[in-house]
Amino acid sequence: MIKAILTDIEGTTSSLSFVKDVLFPYARERLPGFVRAHGGDPEVVRLLDETSALGGFAAEGERAIAQLLAWIAEDRKAPPLKALQGMVWEEGYRSGAFFGHVYADAARKLREWHAAGLALYVFSSGSVQAQQLLFAHTEYGDLTPLFSGYFDTRTGPKQEPDSYRAIARQIGLEPGAILFLSDIVAELDAARAAGFATRWLVRGPARPAPGGHPAVPDFDAIAEIA
């Protein structure tokens, strides 16, 4: 019996284009000014030092900014970049520059599952801070009270079964009691190898479900959880 649901974000609860076409360009445009404006803040100083250490150069503001922008262009998941992007996005959310995109069916079913007593968790390559910001600032209101916890790649790669085993241990449930939702087959394969139940979100033209992952077009189609 399913007791918890673990969900991906991009392509699952939320549009891929929101991250690609809204969040990333916003961070790329605003990050240099943010770093220059907050370069004396202790946390920003720490992250810039970490950037310099990872880049292999002496700590220096403009060089660190250039490195951060290069990582954005490479789509590199560098921890200091992810943290600084989160700070920039927080300003954007709070100013009303954008809302965190969540599909209507996802918001509806997440509320329904939470009310039914299912524990809800998130596993995304974006930082925990970025996950919480997105769900806190949606057009459906603050959805963060629905979730019992968040996981990012500090737990492990999303395409490795050990990451899902670690999540199950932290949640305190047997893997078979957890349903994982994603639009990425390799992630679903890893979760299934760890013993999780799976659903493949296919938001678009129907495709045959490879490897036995039940395919659904949206959250409303997840009619039976067992």
Secondary structure, DSSP 8 states (H G I E B T S, - for coil): ---EEEE--BTTTB-HHHIIIIIHHHHHHHHHHHHHHSTTSHHHHHHHHHHHHHHTS---HHHHHHHHHHHHHHT---HHHHHHHHHHHHHHHHHTS--B---HHHHHHHHHHHHTT-EEEEE-SS-HHHHHHHHHSBTTB--GGGEEEEE-TTS--TT-HHHHHHHHHHHTS-GGGEEEEES-HHHHHHHHHTT-EEEEE--SS----GGG--EESSGGG-----
